[in-house]
Amino acid sequence: MDYQGMRTYRRFHQEPVPEAVLGEMMENVRIASCAKNDQPLIYTVVRSAEMVKAMQPLVKWAAALPKELGTPVEGEQPTAFVVIAKSERAVPLSDIDVGIAVNTLAATAWEHKVGSCIMASINAPKIQELLAIPEGYKVRLVLALGYPSHKSTVVELKDSLDYYLDEERNYYVPKRALEDIVTYK
Ligand SMILES: Cc1cc2nc3c(=O)[nH]c(=O)nc-3n(C[C@H](O)[C@H](O)[C@H](O)COP(=O)(O)O)c2cc1C
């Protein structure tokens, strides 16, 4: 698994994500670990042109960047989304399930070179309405998907945790050093 390359991508080639990849993502997330094996999550795969278009204004991109740099315009936007909704009756630990689920989806996609962006800055009520997500569930996260049209590189952390771009709008993402986050005993 290429974890160096499994970064956040925010601009995409306008090529659909194959049905087989979406299907494998759903199968892997179906059997992912979850607290008490409670399975409180449901998924909506958004891949019709009409619904994908309707989703675009309901997600917010790259809080660390000016809109004109961080937000994909027409011709760069994701070509599919997966929306994760959680039962209102789920146990408190279940937000960890949401994290495991989204990473399972992103990792499966990346095994097929499909890039993604995990999105929490979303208009959850509007997404719920658009996709007719059943009552008793609340939208928690969105995963935007597509074949990336830019690069993203992990760099050494210097002064700031903020990610930044070069003149071609490739991303650079500072990460803390191993010695600052890991202790062996
Ligand atoms: C829980 C979570 C929520 C996020 N929400 C958004 C979002 O709403 N919009 C966005 O553009 N990126 C979002 N991101 C992407 C982060 O900005 C990105 O993961 C971070 O900058 C590090 O980059 P990397 O994923 O390439 O390591 C989110 C990531 C996570 C894990």
The ligand as an ORCA input file, in Angstrom:
! r2SCAN-3c Opt
* xyz 0 1
  C     -11.900     14.504      9.607
  C     -11.378     15.273      8.409
  C     -12.141     16.291      7.867
  C     -11.685     16.998      6.735
  N     -12.508     17.931      6.163
  C     -12.079     18.573      5.046
  C     -12.959     19.470      4.381
  O     -14.096     19.691      4.784
  N     -12.505     20.078      3.250
  C     -11.252     19.834      2.732
  O     -10.906     20.394      1.690
  N     -10.403     18.971      3.357
  C     -10.791     18.335      4.482
  N      -9.972     17.413      5.094
  C      -8.642     17.139      4.515
  C      -7.523     17.703      5.398
  O      -7.413     19.094      5.181
  C      -6.202     16.968      5.034
  O      -6.333     15.639      5.450
  C      -5.005     17.619      5.701
  O      -4.754     18.891      5.162
  C      -3.744     16.772      5.568
  O      -3.494     16.446      4.225
  P      -3.258     14.938      3.812
  O      -4.622     14.255      3.925
  O      -2.753     14.963      2.419
  O      -2.307     14.355      4.816
  C     -10.413     16.697      6.196
  C      -9.654     15.650      6.723
  C     -10.139     14.933      7.814
  C      -9.315     13.775      8.355
*
